[in-house]
Amino acid sequence: MKVLTSLQELQSFLKNSGESIAFIPTMGNLHSGHISLIQTAKKFSKNIICSIFVNPAQFSENEDFATYPKTPEQDLEKLENAGVNAVYIPSLHNVYPVKPKIQLDIPHLTHCLCGVSRPNFFNGVMTVVLKLILQIKPKFIIFGDKDYQQLLVIKEMVASLSLPVKVISSPIIRNENGLALSSRNGYFSSLEIPEKINKILFECVETSFRTGVELALLEAKNHLNFLDKIDYLEVRSSENLLLYKVGDDLVQFRLFFAGNINGIRLIDNISFGL
Ligand code: PAF
């Protein structure tokens, strides 16, 4: 596996590498969820590039940019074992030689859910992903269903700008208790709290089919009252994030959750179609 720590090294690697790159952007602190994105990528290409870059532009001032977990040695070992061809670890200057003055926005997808409490987030994500696509020129780019809103936003950015890359989605990886793997789980000394949240979310999905969405959401919000904040608990379309209305076909929808406890923000989403 080549470790490319500058744009120049990336460019010389790309000159000698074949076509059809499958690319997985990450912020490092890799876990089995990321490795599953690599397994998905392998279905599309033998030429796999991952990036590790903690993108300052997608964090707001009060968020965890400075303390975002960094595990570079372990990450490289995991990527090597997963059979990645190259890892791109750009410097801040490689990605942001100038402070971007552009604002990227897809209002119907970015002004709800995470976009409400994290107003910089999707502009920052789109900016960095667009820059990485322009630098790496992959044929495929892989995103997890775990960050479902991010996946839809990137798909729409690629479609709106006619970028020559295909966005591939990869299913959420959950532990034996159903908890979605996430770097932020590592902030907890035990998984008791995130797993409790997870159980309530799955119960909410089940209850929705029995009692209807409105009552199920009310009940779940009650059960989640140990959180410092429920950022959102909403049922929205898997296709365009429109809010569920009574009479809609629930299997086309997802339960979206974000909440904070002890300064840690957790998100998850569960499809009603499973
Ligand atoms: O999902 C993430 O880890 C980040 O938002 C991404 C896509 C790597 C952009 O920084």
Residues whose N, C-alpha, C, O or C-beta is under 5 A from the ligand:
A	BS01	PAF	P25 T26 M27 F53 N55 V125 V128
